[in-house]
Amino acid sequence: MPAPRYRSRTFRRVFVKTPGGKTVMHYRKRKPSKAHCAGCGALLHGVPRERPFIMQRMGKTEKRPERTFGGELCSKCTRIRLKGHARSM
């Protein structure tokens, strides 16, 4: 029987094959949900879905696209926002 903290589905179950040939179960924390656009709610591409300690090791440009509103808005919403800003000037 696993330890009480592993009985819920908070941790995902990963089957790992050991060097001795046995298959054992490891418990790992789940990944966070995917990033969404702040404007329309669409899924953001180019934004990794990793746990904070892995994101911490990544470079700045690996974490989000290197453009205006990168990692916040999708390309469609960014285009609309920039056009609106240019027209109001």
PyMOL commands that set and color helices and strands:
alter all, ss='L'
color gray80, all
select helices_A, chain A and resi 4-6+52-57+60-63+75-88
alter helices_A, ss='H'
color red, helices_A
select strands_A, chain A and resi 11-17+23-29
alter strands_A, ss='S'
color yellow, strands_A
deselect
rebuild
show_as cartoon
